[in-house]
Amino acid sequence: MNQDQTLADDLVPMPLRVSKERKARWVQLSRAEGKKLTDWIVERVERDLAPKDQPGTTHANR
């Protein structure tokens, strides 16, 4: 089993209900940063939750 498969096995779906307008904005912002929407959302959530002296861990940088 490769590393990508292991990471995929560790992930669980988490539905998120937002307006069409909000999703469209998030998609635009994530694309502007060259990121997938899921990675962009996770990075923002983790950044806001991480203590200021510790970097957050996201799917994108595991």
NORLINCOR-V38705 format. One record per residue. N is the residue number from 0. RES is the residue in one letter. PSI is psi in whole degrees, -180 to 180 (NA if undefined). D_LAST is the distance of its C-alpha to the last C-alpha in Angstrom with 2 decimals. Layout:
# NORLINCOR-V38705
N,RES,PSI,D_LAST
N,RES,PSI,D_LAST
This chain:
# NORLINCOR-V38705
0,M,130,16.54
1,N,173,13.83
2,Q,-39,10.04
3,D,-40,10.27
4,Q,-40,12.91
5,T,-45,11.21
6,L,-42,8.49
7,A,-36,11.67
8,D,-26,13.61
9,D,-13,11.57
10,L,146,12.19
11,V,146,15.67
12,P,144,17.77
13,M,91,18.83
14,P,143,21.87
15,L,123,22.65
16,R,117,26.23
17,V,164,26.97
18,S,159,29.91
19,K,-39,30.07
20,E,-43,30.52
21,R,-45,27.44
22,K,-44,25.25
23,A,-41,26.93
24,R,-45,26.24
25,W,-41,22.52
26,V,-45,22.35
27,Q,-45,24.30
28,L,-41,22.16
29,S,-41,18.84
30,R,-36,20.57
31,A,-28,21.95
32,E,1,18.50
33,G,31,17.61
34,K,155,14.99
35,K,150,15.19
36,L,-44,16.87
37,T,-47,14.38
38,D,-39,11.50
39,W,-45,14.28
40,I,-48,15.52
41,V,-43,12.37
42,E,-42,11.79
43,R,-41,15.49
44,V,-49,15.65
45,E,-39,12.95
46,R,-41,14.64
47,D,-23,17.93
48,L,-25,17.06
49,A,139,15.36
50,P,150,18.07
51,K,-25,19.24
52,D,0,18.60
53,Q,133,14.92
54,P,146,12.05
55,G,156,10.34
56,T,125,6.84
57,T,166,6.35
58,H,-36,5.53
59,A,-25,5.98
60,N,27,3.80
61,R,NA,0.00
